[in-house]
Amino acid sequence: MMTANEETVAFAEVETPVGPFVLAVTETGLVASGWGSRALVAGRLALAEVHDADRTAFAVAELNAYFAGELKRFETPIDWRLMSGSRLRVLRALHGIPYGSAVTYGELATLSGSSVPARGIGSIMGSNPIPIVVPCHRVVAAGNGLGGFSGGEGVETKRWLLTHEGYLQPTLLDL
């Protein structure tokens, strides 16, 4: 039996154009998300699971609206508990990068006010516990390269997301 101050997490699984996507929502907000199984996302959390569709409904609706092209800014509350220090500063700065735009790894380092070098920013992006909502796909390499991406199908997922947002032009393969 849980005590009143024990925190819990509720999960939702959403089919998206870039593959199955899992959302994990605490009483505070979205704490983790990602591609693959619920177990993979749950493995990063030490919280009791509850089945609460009402708790996850807003995040699910926003994610579906994003993929339908109807949402440009997520309002889902974020639970930042899995991040701290420079990583937290960088991901909070990233959360403010608007739809349809991108920054370089170096620009994000400057925006965050951290002393993390561009290569370290790449490492933080690769371990972002809340992709899409905290939009690591909007961080690109200097000189017009896409840079890396560890979610979904890798760089092709990043390319799809940036094309969806209008940052990249569709290629013949997308038409």
WOTATA-V392016 format. One record per residue. PHI is phi as a letter, one per 30 degrees, with the letter a starting at -180 (999 if undefined). PSI is psi as a letter, one per 20 degrees, with the letter a starting at -180 (none if undefined). NEAR is the number of other ideal C-beta (glycine too) atoms within 8 Angstrom. Layout:
((PHI/PSI/NEAR) (PHI/PSI/NEAR))
//
This chain:
((999/p/2) (d/q/6) (d/r/5) (d/h/4) (c/j/4) (d/p/7) (d/q/9) (b/r/12) (b/p/14) (c/q/13) (c/q/13) (b/q/11) (c/p/9) (b/p/11) (d/p/5) (b/r/9) (d/i/5) (c/k/10) (j/r/8) (d/p/9) (b/p/14) (c/p/17) (c/p/15) (b/p/14) (b/p/14) (c/a/12) (d/h/5) (d/h/8) (l/a/9) (d/o/14) (c/h/16) (a/q/13) (a/r/13) (l/r/11) (d/q/10) (j/b/7) (d/q/6) (e/h/8) (d/h/6) (d/g/9) (d/g/15) (d/h/11) (d/h/6) (d/i/7) (c/q/11) (c/l/2) (b/q/9) (d/p/8) (d/p/9) (b/q/8) (c/o/5) (b/n/8) (d/h/8) (d/h/5) (d/h/9) (c/i/13) (e/g/8) (d/g/7) (d/g/13) (d/g/11) (d/g/8) (d/g/13) (d/g/14) (d/g/9) (d/h/9) (e/g/11) (d/h/9) (d/i/7) (i/j/5) (c/i/5) (b/p/8) (c/i/5) (b/p/6) (d/p/7) (c/i/5) (e/p/10) (d/q/7) (c/p/11) (c/o/10) (d/j/8) (e/h/7) (d/j/8) (b/q/9) (a/r/4) (h/c/6) (d/h/11) (e/g/10) (d/g/10) (e/g/11) (d/g/15) (d/h/14) (d/g/10) (d/g/12) (d/h/16) (e/h/10) (d/i/7) (d/p/12) (d/q/7) (e/p/6) (i/j/7) (b/r/8) (a/q/9) (b/q/10) (d/r/11) (e/g/15) (d/g/9) (d/h/8) (d/h/15) (e/g/14) (d/g/7) (e/h/9) (d/i/13) (i/j/6) (c/r/8) (c/j/4) (d/p/10) (d/r/7) (e/g/10) (d/h/7) (d/h/10) (d/g/15) (e/g/12) (d/g/8) (d/g/13) (d/g/13) (d/h/9) (c/j/7) (e/o/11) (d/i/10) (b/m/12) (d/r/11) (i/f/11) (d/g/14) (c/n/11) (d/m/11) (d/i/12) (d/i/12) (d/j/13) (c/p/15) (b/r/13) (d/q/9) (d/q/8) (i/k/4) (i/j/4) (d/q/7) (d/h/10) (i/a/11) (c/r/9) (a/p/12) (c/i/5) (c/q/11) (h/c/9) (c/k/6) (i/c/10) (e/h/8) (d/h/8) (d/g/15) (e/g/13) (e/g/10) (d/g/10) (d/g/12) (d/h/14) (d/g/13) (e/h/9) (d/i/9) (i/j/6) (d/g/9) (c/q/7) (d/q/4) (d/q/6) (c/r/7) (e/h/4) (d/h/4) (d/i/6) (d/none/5))
//
